[in-house]
Amino acid sequence: METRKLGKINEDISLLGFGTMRYPRLGEGFDIEQLRAMFDTAMNAGVNYYDTAYVYDNGQSEQLLGELLIDRYPRQRFYVADKMPGWKLPEGGGPAEMMAILDESLERLHTDYVDFYLIHSLSVESWSALLDKGVGDFLARLRESAKVRYIGFSFHDLPEQLPPIVDFFDWDFAQIQLNYFDWE
């Protein structure tokens, strides 16, 4: 598997990542055998970047990633990316509730840290709401925490809305929704 250094992050990341938003189904549940085989195939092929989120499959994505990857392979062989959904914060929620979401994710994942932690699905509206909820304090706490190695965000808005987010914090990376075939 070909790898690249990710920006200023001095890590060799596989060019192909494994997204866990949609696991294979079997009846009403998940096809665990197929999923185990998928993780084994990816690991044997050198894929080392696994992406999940707090909200994927109502948290079951994190749980299955923990059981079928993290519990079965040496942790230093792969990177885990996870995401904090600001829209899931309770009314009046702030940095403490953001940290509680991270802690719940870590418990589901069966690990004490994630490599890449993203503020999930930012747009101009969601970013404004997170600023009001104290996301800056949360990011500062994350930077000091051993629970997260690299801090980033995923972005789902117009390009002109990106600079204020980029300039707000010393981000390690960004994940941007982009269609190679249709830039408009």
N, C-alpha and C positions, 0 to 999 in steps of 0.2 A: 504494500500500500504506500503510495506516495504521500509524503507529509510536507508541511510548510510551517514556518514560524508565523505566528499570529501577531502581526503588528509589533508592538513593543514587548509582547509576552514572549519570553524565551522558552517556548515549549514546542515540541514537534507534534503538530495536530494533523491527523489524517484528513486528506482532501474530501473524503466521503465521511459524513457523520451519520449517526443512527438516530432518527427522530422517533419519539415514542408517543406521538399524539393519537395514533390509531393502531392499536394492537389487533392481531387476527382474532376473530370471534369463533366460538363454537357454541351453538345454541344461544342461551341467555348469558353465557360467561365468556371467558377468554380461552383460546386454544393454547394451553400452557405448553404442550409438547412442541407445537410449531414455533411458539415464541422462544422456547429454550433453544431449539435448533437454529433460529434466526440469530440469537445472541452468540451462540457458539460459532456459527458461520462467519459472522462479522468479526468476532475476536480472532478467529483463525486466519482471516484475511487481512488483519492489521488495522481494522477500524478501531480508533481509540477515542472518539468523541461521541458521547451519548447525551441527547438533549431531551429533557422532560420539563414539566411545569406542574405547579401546585394544582391547577385546575384540570389537567388532562385526565379524562375518564374519572372525574370526581375523586382524584387522588390515587386511584388504583394504578395509574401509570407509574407514579413514584414507587408505590409498594411493590409492583412486579419488577421494576428495574432493580430495586434493592434485593429481592429474593432471587432473581434469575441472572443477575450480573454481579452486583456488589458482593453478595454472599458467596459467589462461586469462583471469582477470579481475584488474583492479587490486585489490591487497590492501586498500586503504582503503575499498572499496565494500561489504565484508561482514565479519561477525564469525564466528569459529570457536569452538565450544565442544567441549571434549574432556574425557575422564574417566580418572582413575587407579584401576584396580581393585585394592584392597588384597588381595583374595583371591589375586591372581596373584604376590604377593611370595614369594620362596623362603624356606624355613625359615631363621630367623635374619636375614631381610632387614630393613632399616631405611631411614632417610632416603636413603642413597646408592642403594639399589635403587629407591626411589620416584622419585628423580631420573633414574635410568637408563630407567625406563618412560617418563617425560616425554620424554627425549631421543630414544628410539626413535619415539615418536609424532610428534615434530617432523620427524624424518627421513622417516617415511612420508608426512607431510602436505606435504613440500617447503616448509617455512617455518621461520623461526627463533623464532616466538612463536605462542601462541594467545591469543585474547581472554579466553575464559572457561575456567577449568580447575576441574573438579569432582572431589572425592573421591567415588568412584562407589558408589552403592547402599548407603548407610549404614543400619544397623539397630543396636540396642543391642549385639548380639554382635559385629558387624563393627567397630563403633566401639571397643569394648573391646580387641579384638585390635590395631587400629591404634594405640591409645594405648600399648600394650605395645611396639610396634615403632618408636615415636618419631615419630609423625605430627606432633606439635607442632614438633619441630625441622625437619621437612620443610616445614611450612607457613611457618615463619619464613624458611627458605631461599627458598621461592617468592616471598614478599613482597619480598625483596631482588633477585630475579631479573628480568631483562628478558625471560624466556621466557614469562611469564604476566602478563596485564594485570589480571585480576580472579579472585579465588579464591572458590570455593563448594563445595557438596556436593549430592548427590542423596540423598534420604531415602526409605526404604521400610519404615517401621515404624509403630507406634501413636503417635498425637499426644503422649501423655504421655512418650514416650521422646525427644522432640525437644529440650526445654530444655537438657539437659546438653551436647548438641552445639553448639547455638546459642551458649551461654555460654562455650564453650571458646576461641573464636578470634574475631577481628574480621572475620567473613566479609563478602564483598561481596554475595553473593546465595545463594539456596538454590533447588533444584528439588525439588518435593515431589510424590510420586505421589498423585494425587487423581482420584477419579471424581466428576464433577459430578452424576451421576444416582443414585449410591449412596454416600452418605457413611459408611455402616456397613461 
